[in-house]
Amino acid sequence: MAMVRLFMVDSFSFHEKPGSGEFIVQFQYKGLPVSLPFSSDGVFQAYLRAEPWNSRRKCSVSQYEEKLRDQANRSIYRLAEDWLKATFCAIEFGLISFEEAFLGSFYDQQSGKRLADVMVPKLQEYVGGQL
């Protein structure tokens, strides 16, 4: 929260779905709304790849996956904080502008869609010079 205040954002909110491993950080910067969704699904899949269940474990597959899911749900908060700190440091040191760093996360408050939600499907057309 302190790092968000450093950039004098207009407002800040945090929305969480308890137990789901999903949350959204939203804020406004110079009147532009930013929405950053985070989910632990990718972390869970990475944990499964790194340490798959085997018969030597003292639990069932479902118990093991539940344990990993809980760990992933806790880990995503630290990962999000680390990512935000790194991004804000890069902005502060002039490596990238605020707008460049969060371009895909600016969103339309009417539709709730982020710029990335609209543009990522069109990325191949843009890179190919068709847009």
C-alpha positions in Angstrom: 0.0 0.0 0.0 2.9 2.4 0.8 4.4 1.8 -2.6 1.1 2.7 -4.2 0.9 5.9 -2.2 4.4 6.9 -3.4 3.0 7.3 -6.9 0.1 9.4 -5.6 -2.7 7.2 -7.0 -6.2 8.7 -6.7 -7.8 5.7 -5.0 -6.9 2.1 -4.1 -9.0 -1.0 -3.4 -8.4 -4.7 -2.8 -11.0 -7.3 -3.6 -10.6 -10.9 -2.5 -12.6 -14.1 -3.0 -11.8 -15.9 0.3 -10.4 -19.4 -0.1 -10.3 -19.2 -3.9 -6.7 -17.9 -4.3 -8.0 -15.0 -6.4 -7.9 -11.3 -5.7 -7.9 -8.0 -7.6 -5.9 -4.9 -6.8 -7.5 -1.8 -8.3 -6.4 1.9 -8.3 -6.6 5.1 -10.3 -3.7 7.0 -11.6 -4.2 10.4 -13.1 -7.9 9.5 -13.4 -7.1 6.2 -15.3 -8.4 3.1 -13.6 -6.0 0.1 -13.3 -7.1 -3.4 -12.5 -4.6 -6.2 -11.6 -6.2 -9.6 -11.2 -4.1 -12.3 -9.5 -4.8 -16.1 -9.3 -2.9 -18.9 -7.7 -3.8 -21.4 -10.5 -0.4 -20.9 -12.2 1.5 -21.2 -8.9 -0.4 -24.5 -8.2 0.5 -25.9 -11.6 4.1 -25.0 -11.1 4.2 -26.7 -7.7 2.7 -29.8 -9.3 5.3 -29.8 -12.0 8.2 -29.2 -9.5 7.1 -31.9 -7.0 4.5 -34.3 -8.5 2.8 -36.8 -6.3 4.3 -40.2 -6.0 3.5 -43.4 -4.0 6.1 -42.6 -1.4 4.1 -39.7 -0.1 2.1 -40.4 3.1 -1.2 -39.1 1.7 -3.6 -39.6 -1.2 -3.3 -37.7 -4.5 -6.3 -35.5 -3.5 -4.8 -34.7 -0.1 -1.5 -33.8 -1.6 -3.1 -31.5 -4.2 -5.2 -29.9 -1.5 -2.0 -29.2 0.4 -0.3 -27.7 -2.7 -3.4 -25.6 -3.5 -3.4 -24.1 0.1 0.3 -23.4 -0.3 -0.3 -21.7 -3.7 -3.1 -19.7 -2.3 -0.7 -18.3 0.3 2.2 -17.8 -2.1 0.3 -15.7 -4.6 0.1 -12.8 -2.2 3.9 -12.6 -1.8 4.4 -13.0 -5.5 2.0 -10.2 -6.3 3.7 -7.9 -3.7 7.2 -8.7 -5.1 6.0 -8.1 -8.7 4.4 -4.8 -7.7 7.5 -3.7 -5.8 9.7 -4.5 -8.7 7.5 -2.8 -11.2 7.2 0.4 -9.0 11.0 0.4 -8.5 11.5 0.2 -12.3 9.1 3.1 -12.7 10.8 5.1 -9.9 14.3 4.6 -11.5 13.1 5.7 -14.9 13.5 2.3 -16.6 9.8 2.4 -17.7 6.9 4.8 -17.4 3.9 4.1 -15.3 1.7 4.0 -18.4 4.0 1.5 -20.1 4.2 -0.7 -17.0 0.4 -0.9 -16.5 -0.8 -0.4 -20.1 -2.6 -3.7 -20.3 -4.2 -3.2 -16.9 -6.0 0.1 -17.6 -9.7 -0.8 -17.8 -13.0 0.5 -18.9 -15.2 1.0 -15.8 -18.4 0.6 -17.8 -17.6 -2.8 -19.3 -15.0 -4.0 -16.7 -12.7 -5.1 -19.5 -9.0 -4.4 -19.2 -7.1 -3.2 -22.3 -5.2 -6.5 -22.3 -8.5 -8.4 -22.5 -9.3 -6.5 -25.7 -5.9 -6.3 -27.3 -4.2 -9.6 -26.6 -6.6 -11.5 -29.0 -5.7 -8.9 -31.6 -1.9 -9.0 -31.0 -1.0 -11.3 -33.9 -2.9 -9.0 -36.3 -1.1 -6.0 -34.9 2.4 -7.5 -35.1 1.6 -8.8 -38.6 0.7 -5.2 -39.7 -2.9 -6.0 -40.3 -4.3 -3.5 -37.8 
